[in-house]
Amino acid sequence: MATVRGFLHPKTATGRSSLIPSPPWHYSGDLLTVEYRTDPARVAELLPEPLSPAADDPGAVAIIWADWQSCSESGEELLDPVRAQYKECFVVVRCSFEGRTYSRCVYIWVDKDFAIARGLHQGYPKKLGSIHQTRPHPFGPAPRLEAGSRFGATLAAADRRLAEAVVTLREPSETNGFVNGHPMAHHRYLPSIDPAQGPALDELVESGASGFEAGRAWKGDAELRLFDAPTEELSLLTVEEPIGAYYRQVGVIWNGGRRLA
């Protein structure tokens, strides 16, 4: 029998065709974050057992636009940018498990297949989408990282716009917000091929950055609008009270996690 290799399908004799390489995975990105409060009941209905709502501020939500360059340990993808660059928009809430507060991604859209594959492994519920955000630049008409600069961001999927935001920077910040500031609690799930059987994979996992560095964060104010769509439920997390908005450039290393339940 043939020996086939690869971290994920398709597996081949060399492993070169695998959709994603093995971790660790390295990320450099520009993050635009909008935080607000919604009805805590809408957050609670997205938390399967054994998770429960966070004891503090259970209705807090973060919508994060990210413009990424990513690579494996070799860094070779950075010299073949189609394999490194992608954009995503993800929605984070907070939850509790065994008395500890976690962040949890409840919705996420990306624009590359390899990013979806990584999400399957990590427990992120990734779907394809169209994501765009304003990039800063020190020359020309693009905004600088300074007070008064304005950044736009949009999210669409299946030909429908789901969200749009305009962020106006006000001043430097010590943080990039609080909703996405904890280890992630995600479910890795795969139905059985036999419809009479239970799931082939169903586990709650914890993961987070094994390495992190970041530039100065900026905070400001945001205008955020969410839109209805026939196959999406983001708009149910209605904006009840704005919290704030942030911009930050980060570098992250992801190298696995641990099983919680």
BELFEN-V663983 format. One record per residue. RES is the residue in one letter. SS is DSSP state (A for helix, B for strand, O for the rest). BURIAL is b if it has 9 or more other ideal C-beta (glycine too) atoms within 8 Angstrom, else e. Layout:
BEGIN
RES|SS|BURIAL, RES|SS|BURIAL
END
This chain:
BEGIN
M|O|e, A|O|e, T|O|e, V|O|e, R|B|b, G|O|b, F|O|e, L|O|b, H|O|e, P|O|e, K|O|b, T|B|b, A|O|e, T|O|e, G|O|b, R|O|e, S|O|b, S|O|b, L|O|b, I|O|b, P|O|e, S|O|e, P|O|e, P|O|b, W|B|b, H|B|b, Y|B|b, S|B|b, G|B|b, D|B|b, L|B|b, L|B|b, T|B|b, V|B|b, E|B|b, Y|B|b, R|B|b, T|O|b, D|O|e, P|A|b, A|A|e, R|A|b, V|A|b, A|A|b, E|O|e, L|O|e, L|O|b, P|O|e, E|O|e, P|O|e, L|O|b, S|B|e, P|B|b, A|O|b, A|O|e, D|O|e, D|O|e, P|O|b, G|O|b, A|B|b, V|B|b, A|B|b, I|B|b, I|B|b, W|B|b, A|B|b, D|B|e, W|B|b, Q|B|b, S|B|b, C|B|b, S|O|b, E|O|e, S|O|e, G|O|b, E|A|e, E|A|b, L|A|b, L|A|e, D|O|e, P|A|b, V|A|e, R|A|e, A|O|b, Q|B|e, Y|B|b, K|B|b, E|B|b, C|B|b, F|B|b, V|B|b, V|B|b, V|B|b, R|B|b, C|B|b, S|B|b, F|B|b, E|O|e, G|O|e, R|B|e, T|B|b, Y|B|b, S|B|b, R|B|b, C|B|b, V|B|e, Y|B|b, I|B|b, W|B|b, V|B|b, D|O|b, K|O|e, D|A|e, F|A|b, A|A|b, I|A|b, A|A|b, R|A|b, G|A|b, L|A|b, H|A|b, Q|A|b, G|O|b, Y|O|b, P|O|b, K|B|b, K|B|b, L|B|e, G|O|b, S|B|b, I|B|b, H|B|e, Q|B|b, T|O|b, R|O|e, P|O|b, H|O|e, P|O|e, F|O|e, G|O|e, P|O|e, A|O|b, P|O|b, R|O|e, L|O|b, E|O|e, A|O|e, G|O|e, S|O|b, R|B|b, F|B|b, G|B|b, A|B|b, T|B|b, L|B|b, A|B|b, A|B|b, A|O|e, D|O|e, R|B|b, R|B|e, L|B|b, A|B|b, E|B|b, A|B|b, V|B|b, V|B|b, T|B|b, L|B|b, R|B|e, E|B|e, P|B|e, S|B|b, E|O|e, T|O|e, N|O|b, G|O|b, F|O|e, V|O|b, N|O|b, G|O|e, H|O|e, P|O|e, M|B|b, A|B|b, H|B|b, H|B|b, R|B|b, Y|B|e, L|B|e, P|O|e, S|O|b, I|O|e, D|O|e, P|O|e, A|O|e, Q|O|e, G|O|e, P|O|e, A|O|e, L|B|e, D|B|e, E|B|b, L|B|b, V|B|b, E|B|b, S|B|b, G|B|e, A|B|e, S|B|e, G|B|e, F|B|e, E|B|e, A|B|b, G|O|e, R|O|e, A|B|b, W|B|b, K|B|b, G|B|b, D|B|b, A|B|b, E|B|e, L|B|b, R|B|e, L|B|b, F|O|b, D|O|e, A|B|b, P|O|e, T|O|e, E|B|b, E|O|e, L|A|b, S|A|b, L|A|e, L|O|b, T|O|b, V|O|e, E|O|e, E|B|e, P|B|b, I|B|e, G|B|b, A|B|b, Y|B|b, Y|B|b, R|B|b, Q|B|b, V|B|b, G|B|b, V|B|b, I|B|b, W|B|b, N|B|e, G|B|e, G|B|b, R|B|e, R|B|e, L|O|b, A|O|e
END
